[in-house]
Amino acid sequence: MVHFNTNCFFAMVRSRRKITARLPCRSKPMKSDRRSTLYAALADEIAGMISAGTLRSGDKLPSLRELRDRRGVSLSTVTEAFRMLEDRGLIEARPQSGFFVRQKLSEPPPRSRPSTTPAAVTVNRRLWDYLQLTRGRQQGFCYAVMAPQCFPNVQLQKLMNEALRDSPTLLSKYGGTRGLEVLRRQIARHAMEWGGRFNADDVQITAGGIEALNLALRAVTQPGDVVAVESPTYFGLLQLFESMGLKALEIPTDPEQGVSLTALDLAVRDGAVAACVLMPNFSNPTGSLMSDEAKQRLVKLLDEHSVPLIEDDIYGEFYQGRERPRPAKAFDETGNVLYVASYTKLVAPGMRVGHIIPGRYRSQVEILKYINTFSTPAVMQLTLARFLESGGHDHHMRRMRRLCTDQMARLNDGLARYFPEGTRWTRPKGGYMCWVKLPAGVDSTRLLETSVEEGISFAPGPLFSARNAYRNYLRLCVGEPWCEATEAKLKRLGELARQQLDNGAKAPFADTGNLFELG
């Protein structure tokens, strides 16, 4: 092992929770003919720092050039050392961010095993109680939306002022039921990035994603119909089911790979399922991502059984890799997929502008939009259209994806450090939410009642089930920029979960991912 100048050994710089480890310096340059020994020694040294806890999971390493200059070695030596550490699974590269100590791997929650019979949905009472409990106390990990400072507020304000100056009558007239053509044209152009082949006439503008889901469901179902959904699934969708008198058939779902196509095939064979609603890209709450091959099979399966697929792709642009995952709509050749998306989560929640590409159901959706809200505010549409046209959206989303990737890494590290032994959670490849399974005996609803008094909120598991299931599960969102206060809240939440276990609390429910209907 090579010895180093102890005067510059292990200096640490911390700034905004991003940690740069100043690795040992050498007083003299290392010789290149010993490069293979040197990069192995450097890799062993960094590995030792990780093992000792000097470098913790999620910590950022010095750049290749910075370490080269600090150590007096060649760039290829440092590159080989980092490659060796990657091969050992100790560090990872993040696009446009550098190298980080790899996050501790967690075993994900098990695949859900819901009842095979449809259920009437009764989530509104539970959701209302949850909203009352967290009202005015929205700190923590509660809502699936990014913080206000994460959005391009100044740029949007400027574009809105320009839109009103150029078109003074925008506020004094309706925008038309289908929506402004200039925005629909931009959406069709944007869809080309994931393989969409549409024109402006194929797009229907809506007042956010919820209205888009509402219109899609009403276009293809009637009260009393059975609709297949993932399990767990988004509680806003369950609210729509309850308000429309629809029954939910919950389908077994893998928290990483998405809905079970085998189970879905069995469910639709007898013709009892009127429609299917899924989030193939970064599902809420699990963050699961279906493969392209699975999406193709999904589209073909439902088309063969004449079951419309309503695809919610609201988180599709929050990917962590180099390429946006294609939605199932990219494989739709018959118009059987009603594609729902929204710029509410992406650009500005206050705009409430979403859209639907309804395929063969276009006329039904347009009529329902006319009845429902007639039109979407034109000033919001024109502002968004100009934002998309300017290229501002692409730049903004690159920044948002970097932020989400970093925050999800910090969440993963915190869960590994602070939560009780036996806790399992997902590591999504996109989005900004995590589905957490706590040990048996921890009731997430009771945990929320305790944590909210300390300013820590989250979404308890039963909200994501038609049958009040997932009592020892919770969803954590990291829309707020990570800081010491965020870290402290996560640590305290883990402590409260441990306390519930240590107190010998016996929660009245079955363990694991099984759906268990109470009463």
Secondary structure, 3 states (H helix, E strand, C coil): CCCCCHHHCCEEEEECCEEEEECCCCCCCCCHHHHHHHHHHHHHHHHHHHHHCCCCCCCECCCHHHHHHHHCCCHHHHHHHHHHHHHCCCEEEECCCEEEECCCCCCCCCCCECCCCCEECCCHHHHHHHHHHHCCCCCECCCCCCCHHHCCHHHHHHHHHHHHHHCCCHHHCCCCCCCCHHHHHHHHHHHHHHCCCCCHHHCEEECHHHHHHHHHHHHHCCCCCEEEEECCCCHHHHHHHHHHCCEEEEECEECCCEECHHHHHHHHCCCCEEEEEECCECCCCCCCECCHHHHHHHHHHHHHCCCCEEEECCCCCCECCCCCCCCHHHHCCCCCEEEEEECCCCCCHHHCCEEEECHHHHHHHHHHHHHHCCCCCHHHHHHHHHHHHHCHHHHHHHHHHHHHHHHHHHHHHHHHHHCCCCCEECCCCECCEEEEECCCCCCHHHHHHHHHHHCCECEEHHHHCCCCCCCCEEEEECCCCCCHHHHHHHHHHHHHHHHHHHCCCCCCCCCCCECCCCC
